[in-house]
Amino acid sequence: MSERFREVSRRIFSTLDIDEALFDAYSYLKGVMPLDGAFITSYDHGQKKARIIALAFEDGGFGLDEIIPLSDGTWDMMGEWHAESLHNPKPWIRDHKHPINKEFMRLVKRGLPSITYRSEAIQDACCTISCALKSKNTILGNLILAAEGESLYNDHHIEMMHEISEPFAIALANAMRFNDLVRDHQALQRDNRQMTGDVMIGAHGGLSEVSRLIEQVAPTESPVLLLGETGTGKEVVAGEIHKLSLRCKGPLIRLNCGAIPESLMDSELFGHQKGAFTGAFETSVGRFERASGGTLFLDEIGELPPAAQVKLLRVLQSGEFERVGGTQVMQADVRIIAATHRNLEAMVTEGTFRSDLWFRLHVFPLSIPPLRKRIEDIPAMVEHFIHRKSKEMNLPYRPSLADGALDALMDYPWPGNVRELQNLVERALILSGGRPLHFEALLNRPTPRAERKVWEVEEPLTGTFDEMSAAWIRRALILTEGKISGPNGAADRLGLHPNTLRSKMKKLGIEMARQPKMAPS
């Protein structure tokens, strides 16, 4: 083992921050060979793009993760070299006239928005030497060393690159794995933040029966199906079941099945291997893996596409799945809680939801009553929302309730359920200026329950299912002047979750812009 190998290894393994490691190694190599810049790159051959992972020159090291496009000619040459490097790794010297050097350096200098260059050390006229960074017969990326001038690299430098390629390859593999862990941890933190902070108010009031059933089913491993209108608090109930379960120390991971495009559903549920499809630059962990040892909450399960229904059924039956593009069979150690506002039994009859999946999920159905059927819970909910929203909004005050404010709330039918009440409290806090909260003016509008649905004011249509769906959505948007969510919005009129409606609009090519209100004649 040479002194050069030991020194590069010591520097490149000194930190998991690959930009710092690359700059430390660059500082050493600059003293033993011509060197003005060092790059670590990877490539997406499907899109013919290079990914600059890290860069180092005299001003420091930079972690970039920037993508730049390369020409077809460059890709042909890179492809040939990579194919040869799999069997016979050999560093590649390119002089100052080589077209790849000119193209690559031009794009690097002009196409990376993440950093501002303060050095002119890397010129357009430079020579480079590159080596492929391999791990288990897979090329992870390249190490590229560049120096200003002409014909600066020779066979001696090829030997040096052979020596140092292994520690650089290990460092790149470690950095990629570390970045995957960071992204997964951040995603888990987001999921946990989404699923915490809400409490189930009404356990001894309007939700007393729900609370009793939760205590019975929580300690078991049985799947639970939460049923109820949009905004009734199904997510909060799912959190309560997880909190009281034997899996409470594990993660609670949420997936809104109506908010994920069909083409990405498999990847979201099961993860994917690097290179499984265009844009899959890294291996990704799916919700089943992230929920291992805990609970997976599948919200809006009625929106799950047919193909995903088949794969979910297989997991529920066998406990096994594979990542997209992978071959390794993995075990799903999760407890399933699903939720929907739709009539799944009717969907089974219509053929839009699999009967075998329905029977798997319908082990323990739990219906959550709408807010209008448990108005006794409204006072406690209002106090809770005032307290929580005042803290979230950093208000220097916590307003009290005006006389008669609760009476107005308890006389309202709440078509948007708990979510509508929460939003109303937040609006009142914004408008209050510290004064007691009034709600009468905010509730002074036609009751959405009295509004007719879209299909009650129009004749039935003919055509394909998508054509009829698009027609109903457009008519609902016209009636609501483009309003999608909230009371009496298009989603409310159509009986859909707002995210589900937005997904359907995107799929059907319907613009989401609000329609301008008609001026009075």
C-alpha positions as CSV (number, residue, x, y, z in Angstrom):
1,M,0.0,0.0,0.0
2,S,1.6,3.3,-1.1
3,E,1.8,6.4,0.9
4,R,-0.4,8.1,-1.7
5,F,-3.2,5.6,-1.3
6,R,-3.0,5.9,2.5
7,E,-3.1,9.7,2.4
8,V,-6.0,9.9,-0.1
9,S,-7.9,7.3,1.9
10,R,-7.4,9.1,5.2
11,R,-8.7,12.3,3.7
12,I,-11.6,10.9,1.7
13,F,-12.9,8.8,4.6
14,S,-12.6,11.7,7.1
15,T,-16.2,12.8,6.7
16,L,-19.5,11.7,5.2
17,D,-19.8,15.2,3.6
18,I,-18.5,14.3,0.2
19,D,-17.8,18.0,-0.7
20,E,-15.5,18.3,2.3
21,A,-13.9,15.0,1.6
22,L,-13.3,15.8,-2.1
23,F,-11.7,19.2,-1.2
24,D,-9.4,17.6,1.3
25,A,-8.3,15.0,-1.2
26,Y,-8.0,17.7,-3.9
27,S,-5.7,19.8,-1.6
28,Y,-3.4,16.8,-1.3
29,L,-3.4,15.7,-4.9
30,K,-2.8,19.3,-6.1
31,G,0.7,18.9,-4.6
32,V,1.6,15.7,-6.4
33,M,0.0,16.2,-9.9
34,P,-1.3,19.0,-12.2
35,L,-4.7,19.8,-10.8
36,D,-7.1,22.8,-10.9
37,G,-10.4,21.2,-10.3
38,A,-12.0,17.8,-9.2
39,F,-15.4,16.5,-9.9
40,I,-17.5,13.5,-8.8
41,T,-20.3,12.7,-11.2
42,S,-22.9,10.2,-11.9
43,Y,-25.0,9.6,-15.1
44,D,-28.6,9.0,-16.1
45,H,-28.3,7.2,-19.4
46,G,-32.0,7.1,-20.0
47,Q,-32.2,10.9,-20.1
48,K,-28.7,11.5,-21.3
49,K,-27.8,13.8,-18.4
50,A,-24.9,14.1,-16.1
51,R,-25.3,14.7,-12.3
52,I,-22.6,16.7,-10.7
53,I,-22.5,15.4,-7.2
54,A,-19.5,17.4,-5.8
55,L,-16.9,19.8,-7.1
56,A,-13.6,21.1,-5.6
57,F,-11.2,23.8,-6.7
58,E,-9.0,26.3,-5.0
59,D,-12.0,28.2,-3.4
60,G,-13.3,25.1,-1.6
61,G,-15.6,22.0,-2.0
62,F,-19.2,22.2,-3.0
63,G,-21.9,19.5,-2.8
64,L,-24.1,20.3,-5.8
65,D,-26.4,17.5,-6.9
66,E,-26.9,19.4,-10.2
67,I,-28.1,17.9,-13.5
68,I,-26.7,19.1,-16.8
69,P,-27.6,17.7,-20.3
70,L,-24.9,16.4,-22.6
71,S,-24.9,15.9,-26.4
72,D,-25.5,12.6,-28.2
73,G,-21.9,12.5,-29.3
74,T,-20.7,12.8,-25.7
75,W,-23.1,10.1,-24.6
76,D,-21.8,7.7,-27.3
77,M,-18.2,8.2,-26.2
78,M,-19.1,7.9,-22.5
79,G,-21.1,4.8,-23.1
80,E,-18.3,3.0,-24.9
81,W,-15.8,3.9,-22.1
82,H,-18.2,2.8,-19.4
83,A,-18.8,-0.5,-21.2
84,E,-15.1,-1.1,-21.4
85,S,-14.5,0.0,-17.8
86,L,-16.9,-2.7,-16.5
87,H,-14.4,-5.3,-17.6
88,N,-11.1,-3.5,-18.0
89,P,-11.1,-0.3,-15.8
90,K,-8.7,2.2,-17.3
91,P,-8.5,5.9,-16.6
92,W,-9.2,8.1,-19.6
93,I,-6.9,11.0,-20.5
94,R,-8.6,13.7,-22.6
95,D,-6.4,16.6,-23.9
96,H,-7.5,20.2,-24.2
97,K,-8.9,19.7,-27.7
98,H,-11.2,16.8,-26.8
99,P,-14.8,17.7,-27.5
100,I,-16.0,16.2,-24.2
101,N,-13.7,18.5,-22.3
102,K,-14.9,21.6,-24.1
103,E,-18.6,20.7,-23.7
104,F,-18.3,19.5,-20.1
105,M,-16.3,22.5,-18.8
106,R,-18.5,25.0,-20.7
107,L,-21.7,23.5,-19.0
108,V,-20.1,23.2,-15.6
109,K,-19.0,26.9,-15.7
110,R,-22.2,28.3,-17.1
111,G,-24.9,25.8,-16.0
112,L,-24.6,25.3,-12.3
113,P,-27.0,27.7,-10.4
114,S,-26.1,26.3,-6.9
115,I,-22.7,28.1,-6.6
116,T,-21.1,31.4,-7.6
117,Y,-17.6,31.0,-9.0
118,R,-15.0,33.1,-7.4
119,S,-12.1,31.5,-9.2
120,E,-10.9,31.4,-12.8
121,A,-8.7,28.4,-12.2
122,I,-10.8,26.1,-14.4
123,Q,-10.6,27.3,-17.9
124,D,-12.3,26.1,-21.1
125,A,-8.9,25.0,-22.4
126,C,-8.0,22.2,-20.0
127,C,-7.1,18.5,-20.0
128,T,-8.8,15.9,-17.9
129,I,-8.2,12.4,-16.6
130,S,-11.2,10.3,-15.5
131,C,-11.7,7.0,-13.8
132,A,-14.9,5.0,-13.3
133,L,-16.0,4.5,-9.7
134,K,-17.2,1.0,-9.3
135,S,-19.0,-1.0,-6.6
136,K,-19.9,-4.6,-7.0
137,N,-19.6,-4.6,-10.8
138,T,-21.7,-1.4,-11.0
139,I,-20.4,1.9,-12.1
140,L,-21.7,4.5,-9.6
141,G,-20.1,7.5,-11.2
142,N,-16.8,9.0,-12.3
143,L,-13.9,10.9,-10.7
144,I,-12.7,13.7,-13.0
145,L,-9.5,15.7,-12.4
146,A,-8.9,18.7,-14.6
147,A,-6.0,21.1,-15.1
148,E,-5.5,24.2,-17.2
149,G,-3.1,23.7,-20.0
150,E,-2.2,21.2,-22.7
151,S,-1.2,17.6,-22.6
152,L,-0.5,17.5,-18.8
153,Y,-1.5,14.0,-18.0
154,N,0.5,10.8,-18.8
155,D,0.8,7.1,-17.9
156,H,2.2,8.0,-14.5
157,H,-1.0,9.8,-13.7
158,I,-3.0,6.8,-15.0
159,E,-1.2,4.7,-12.3
160,M,-2.1,7.3,-9.7
161,M,-5.8,7.2,-10.7
162,H,-5.8,3.4,-10.5
163,E,-4.4,3.7,-6.9
164,I,-7.0,6.3,-5.6
165,S,-10.1,5.1,-7.5
166,E,-11.1,2.5,-4.8
167,P,-11.3,4.9,-1.8
168,F,-13.2,7.4,-4.0
169,A,-15.7,4.7,-5.1
170,I,-16.2,3.6,-1.5
171,A,-16.7,7.3,-0.4
172,L,-19.2,7.8,-3.2
173,A,-21.2,4.7,-2.3
174,N,-21.2,5.7,1.4
175,A,-22.3,9.2,0.6
176,M,-25.1,7.9,-1.6
177,R,-26.3,5.6,1.1
178,F,-26.0,8.3,3.7
179,N,-28.0,10.7,1.5
180,D,-30.7,8.0,1.1
181,L,-30.9,7.6,4.9
182,V,-31.1,11.4,5.4
183,R,-34.0,11.6,2.8
184,D,-35.8,8.7,4.4
185,H,-35.4,10.2,7.9
186,Q,-36.7,13.6,6.6
187,A,-39.7,11.9,5.0
188,L,-40.3,10.0,8.3
189,Q,-40.2,13.2,10.2
190,R,-42.7,14.8,7.8
191,D,-45.0,11.9,8.2
192,N,-44.7,12.0,12.0
193,R,-45.4,15.7,12.0
194,Q,-48.5,15.2,9.9
195,M,-49.8,12.5,12.2
196,T,-49.1,14.2,15.6
197,G,-50.5,17.3,17.2
198,D,-54.2,16.4,16.9
199,V,-56.1,14.9,19.8
200,M,-59.4,13.0,19.7
201,I,-61.9,15.4,21.3
202,G,-65.2,13.8,22.2
203,A,-64.0,10.5,23.6
204,H,-66.5,11.0,26.4
205,G,-69.1,12.7,24.3
206,G,-70.1,12.2,20.7
207,L,-67.2,9.9,20.1
208,S,-67.7,7.7,23.1
209,E,-68.8,4.7,21.1
210,V,-65.9,5.2,18.7
211,S,-63.5,5.5,21.7
212,R,-64.8,2.2,23.1
213,L,-64.3,0.4,19.8
214,I,-60.8,1.9,19.5
215,E,-59.8,0.4,22.9
216,Q,-61.0,-3.0,21.7
217,V,-59.3,-3.1,18.4
218,A,-56.1,-1.2,19.0
219,P,-54.2,-4.0,20.8
220,T,-54.9,-6.5,18.0
221,E,-53.1,-6.8,14.6
222,S,-56.4,-6.7,12.6
223,P,-56.8,-4.2,9.8
224,V,-59.2,-1.4,10.6
225,L,-61.4,0.4,8.0
226,L,-62.4,3.9,9.0
227,L,-65.7,5.2,7.4
228,G,-67.1,8.6,7.5
229,E,-67.6,11.9,5.6
230,T,-64.7,14.1,4.6
231,G,-63.3,16.1,7.5
232,T,-64.7,14.0,10.3
233,G,-61.2,13.3,11.8
234,K,-60.4,9.8,10.4
235,E,-56.7,10.7,10.5
236,V,-57.0,11.6,14.2
237,V,-58.7,8.3,14.9
238,A,-56.0,6.4,13.1
239,G,-53.4,8.1,15.3
240,E,-55.4,7.1,18.4
241,I,-55.5,3.4,17.3
242,H,-51.7,3.5,16.7
243,K,-51.0,5.2,20.0
244,L,-52.9,2.5,21.9
245,S,-51.5,-0.4,19.9
246,L,-48.6,-2.7,20.6
247,R,-46.8,-1.0,17.7
248,C,-47.0,2.5,19.4
249,K,-43.1,2.7,19.5
250,G,-42.9,2.1,15.8
251,P,-43.7,4.7,13.1
252,L,-47.1,5.8,11.9
253,I,-46.8,6.4,8.1
254,R,-49.6,8.0,6.1
255,L,-50.4,7.8,2.4
256,N,-53.2,9.7,0.7
257,C,-54.2,7.3,-2.1
258,G,-56.1,10.1,-3.9
259,A,-53.2,12.5,-4.0
260,I,-50.6,10.2,-5.8
261,P,-50.6,9.9,-9.6
262,E,-51.3,6.3,-10.7
263,S,-47.9,6.1,-12.4
264,L,-46.1,6.7,-9.0
265,M,-48.4,4.7,-6.8
266,D,-46.2,1.5,-6.8
267,S,-43.1,3.4,-6.1
268,E,-44.8,5.3,-3.2
269,L,-46.1,2.1,-1.7
270,F,-43.2,-0.3,-2.3
271,G,-40.2,1.9,-3.2
272,H,-38.0,1.5,-6.3
273,Q,-34.5,0.5,-7.2
274,K,-32.1,2.9,-8.8
275,G,-32.6,3.0,-12.6
276,A,-36.1,1.2,-12.3
277,F,-37.6,4.0,-14.5
278,T,-36.7,7.3,-16.0
279,G,-35.8,9.7,-13.2
280,A,-35.1,7.0,-10.6
281,F,-31.6,8.3,-9.9
282,E,-31.4,6.7,-6.5
283,T,-32.9,3.7,-4.7
284,S,-36.0,4.8,-2.8
285,V,-37.7,3.3,0.3
286,G,-41.5,3.0,0.0
287,R,-44.2,3.5,2.7
288,F,-44.3,-0.2,3.6
289,E,-40.6,-0.2,4.4
290,R,-40.8,3.1,6.3
291,A,-43.8,1.8,8.3
292,S,-41.9,-1.4,9.3
293,G,-42.7,-2.3,12.9
294,G,-45.5,0.2,13.0
295,T,-48.7,1.2,11.2
296,L,-49.5,2.2,7.7
297,F,-52.5,4.5,7.3
298,L,-54.0,4.4,3.8
299,D,-56.2,7.4,3.5
300,E,-58.8,7.6,0.7
301,I,-58.4,3.9,0.0
302,G,-61.3,4.1,-2.5
303,E,-59.1,6.1,-4.8
304,L,-56.5,3.3,-5.1
305,P,-56.0,2.4,-8.8
306,P,-57.0,-1.2,-9.9
307,A,-53.4,-2.3,-10.5
308,A,-52.3,-1.0,-7.0
309,Q,-55.3,-2.8,-5.5
310,V,-54.0,-6.1,-6.8
311,K,-50.5,-5.5,-5.3
312,L,-51.9,-4.3,-2.0
313,L,-54.0,-7.4,-1.8
314,R,-50.9,-9.6,-2.3
315,V,-49.1,-7.9,0.5
316,L,-52.1,-8.3,2.8
317,Q,-52.4,-12.0,1.9
318,S,-48.7,-13.0,1.9
319,G,-46.9,-10.2,3.7
320,E,-44.5,-10.0,0.8
321,F,-43.6,-7.3,-1.8
322,E,-40.7,-6.2,-4.1
323,R,-39.5,-2.7,-4.9
324,V,-40.2,-1.5,-8.4
325,G,-37.4,-2.8,-10.6
326,G,-36.1,-5.1,-7.8
327,T,-36.1,-8.8,-7.4
328,Q,-35.6,-9.2,-3.7
329,V,-38.7,-10.4,-1.9
330,M,-39.3,-8.2,1.2
331,Q,-41.5,-8.8,4.3
332,A,-44.1,-6.2,5.3
333,D,-44.2,-6.0,9.1
334,V,-47.0,-3.4,9.2
335,R,-50.5,-3.0,10.6
336,I,-53.0,-1.5,8.1
337,I,-55.5,1.2,8.8
338,A,-57.5,2.3,5.8
339,A,-60.0,5.1,5.5
340,T,-62.6,6.3,3.0
341,H,-65.6,8.6,2.7
342,R,-66.8,6.5,-0.3
343,N,-69.2,3.5,-0.3
344,L,-66.7,0.7,-1.0
345,E,-69.5,-2.0,-1.0
346,A,-71.2,-0.1,-3.8
347,M,-67.9,0.2,-5.6
348,V,-67.4,-3.5,-5.4
349,T,-70.8,-4.0,-7.1
350,E,-69.9,-1.5,-9.8
351,G,-66.6,-3.3,-10.4
352,T,-64.3,-0.4,-9.4
353,F,-63.1,-1.9,-6.2
354,R,-61.9,-5.5,-5.8
355,S,-64.2,-7.6,-3.7
356,D,-61.3,-9.7,-2.3
357,L,-59.5,-6.5,-1.1
358,W,-62.7,-5.2,0.3
359,F,-63.1,-8.4,2.4
360,R,-59.5,-8.1,3.6
361,L,-60.0,-4.5,4.7
362,H,-63.5,-4.9,6.1
363,V,-62.4,-6.9,9.2
364,F,-63.2,-4.2,11.6
365,P,-65.2,-1.3,10.1
366,L,-65.4,1.8,12.3
367,S,-67.8,4.6,11.4
368,I,-67.1,8.1,12.6
369,P,-70.2,10.3,13.0
370,P,-70.2,13.7,11.3
371,L,-69.9,16.8,13.4
372,R,-73.6,17.7,13.0
373,K,-74.5,14.5,14.9
374,R,-72.2,15.3,17.8
375,I,-72.6,19.0,18.4
376,E,-72.0,18.5,22.1
377,D,-68.3,18.2,21.2
378,I,-68.1,21.7,19.6
379,P,-67.3,23.7,22.7
380,A,-64.3,21.5,23.6
381,M,-63.1,21.5,20.0
382,V,-63.3,25.3,19.7
383,E,-61.2,25.7,22.8
384,H,-58.7,23.3,21.5
385,F,-58.4,25.0,18.1
386,I,-58.1,28.4,19.7
387,H,-55.3,27.3,21.9
388,R,-53.4,25.4,19.1
389,K,-53.9,27.9,16.3
390,S,-52.9,30.8,18.6
391,K,-49.6,29.1,19.2
392,E,-49.1,28.1,15.5
393,M,-49.8,31.7,14.4
394,N,-47.5,33.2,17.1
395,L,-50.3,35.4,18.3
396,P,-49.4,37.6,21.3
397,Y,-52.9,37.0,22.7
398,R,-55.4,34.3,23.1
399,P,-58.9,35.7,22.4
400,S,-62.0,34.7,24.4
401,L,-65.3,33.8,22.9
402,A,-68.0,36.5,22.5
403,D,-71.4,36.0,24.1
404,G,-73.5,33.8,21.8
405,A,-70.6,32.7,19.7
406,L,-71.0,29.0,20.7
407,D,-74.7,29.2,20.0
408,A,-74.0,30.2,16.4
409,L,-71.6,27.4,15.9
410,M,-73.9,24.8,17.4
411,D,-76.8,25.9,15.2
412,Y,-74.8,25.4,12.0
413,P,-75.0,22.1,10.1
414,W,-71.2,21.8,9.4
415,P,-71.1,20.2,5.9
416,G,-67.3,20.3,6.1
417,N,-67.2,18.7,9.5
418,V,-64.3,19.2,11.9
419,R,-62.0,20.5,9.2
420,E,-64.5,23.3,8.5
421,L,-64.7,24.2,12.2
422,Q,-61.0,24.3,12.5
423,N,-60.7,26.6,9.4
424,L,-63.4,28.8,10.7
425,V,-61.7,29.3,14.1
426,E,-58.4,30.2,12.3
427,R,-60.2,32.8,10.1
428,A,-61.8,34.3,13.3
429,L,-58.4,34.5,15.0
430,I,-56.9,36.3,12.0
431,L,-59.8,38.9,12.0
432,S,-60.1,39.3,15.8
433,G,-57.1,41.5,16.6
434,G,-57.3,40.2,20.1
435,R,-61.0,41.0,20.6
436,P,-63.5,38.3,21.6
437,L,-64.3,35.9,18.7
438,H,-67.5,36.3,16.8
439,F,-68.6,33.7,14.2
440,E,-72.0,34.9,13.0
441,A,-70.6,37.0,10.1
442,L,-68.4,34.1,8.9
443,L,-71.4,31.7,8.9
444,N,-73.8,34.2,7.1
445,R,-74.0,32.3,3.8
446,P,-76.5,29.8,2.2
447,T,-76.3,26.4,3.9
448,P,-74.4,24.0,1.6
449,R,-76.8,21.2,2.6
450,A,-79.6,23.1,0.9
451,E,-77.6,23.4,-2.4
452,R,-78.5,20.9,-5.0
453,K,-75.7,18.6,-6.3
454,V,-74.5,18.9,-9.9
455,W,-76.4,15.8,-11.1
456,E,-79.7,17.2,-9.7
457,V,-79.6,20.3,-12.0
458,E,-78.4,18.7,-15.2
459,E,-79.6,15.9,-17.5
460,P,-77.5,12.7,-17.5
461,L,-74.7,12.7,-20.1
462,T,-73.6,10.0,-22.6
463,G,-70.1,9.0,-23.7
464,T,-67.1,7.3,-22.1
465,F,-66.6,7.2,-18.3
466,D,-63.8,9.8,-18.6
467,E,-65.9,12.0,-20.9
468,M,-68.8,12.0,-18.5
469,S,-66.5,12.6,-15.5
470,A,-64.9,15.5,-17.2
471,A,-68.3,17.0,-18.0
472,W,-69.5,16.7,-14.4
473,I,-66.3,18.3,-13.1
474,R,-66.5,21.2,-15.5
475,R,-70.2,21.9,-14.6
476,A,-69.3,21.8,-10.9
477,L,-66.5,24.3,-11.5
478,I,-68.9,26.6,-13.4
479,L,-71.4,26.5,-10.6
480,T,-68.8,27.2,-8.0
481,E,-66.9,29.8,-10.1
482,G,-63.8,27.6,-10.0
483,K,-63.8,27.0,-6.2
484,I,-62.5,23.5,-5.6
485,S,-62.4,23.0,-1.8
486,G,-64.4,24.2,1.1
487,P,-68.1,24.3,1.8
488,N,-70.1,24.3,-1.4
489,G,-67.0,24.0,-3.5
490,A,-66.8,21.7,-6.5
491,A,-65.4,18.8,-4.5
492,D,-68.2,19.2,-2.0
493,R,-70.8,19.2,-4.7
494,L,-69.3,16.1,-6.4
495,G,-68.9,14.2,-3.1
496,L,-65.1,14.0,-3.5
497,H,-62.1,14.9,-1.4
498,P,-60.5,18.1,-2.8
499,N,-57.2,16.3,-3.4
500,T,-59.0,13.5,-5.3
501,L,-60.8,16.1,-7.4
502,R,-57.5,17.9,-8.2
503,S,-55.9,14.6,-9.2
504,K,-58.9,13.7,-11.5
505,M,-58.7,17.2,-13.1
506,K,-55.0,16.8,-13.8
507,K,-55.6,13.3,-15.3
508,L,-58.5,14.6,-17.5
509,G,-56.6,17.8,-18.5
510,I,-59.0,20.2,-16.8
511,E,-57.5,23.6,-15.9
512,M,-57.5,24.4,-12.2
513,A,-57.6,28.2,-12.5
514,R,-60.4,30.0,-10.6
515,Q,-63.1,31.4,-12.9
516,P,-63.7,35.2,-12.6
517,K,-66.9,36.2,-11.0
518,M,-69.6,37.5,-13.3
519,A,-70.0,41.3,-13.1
520,P,-73.6,42.4,-12.3
521,S,-75.5,43.4,-15.3
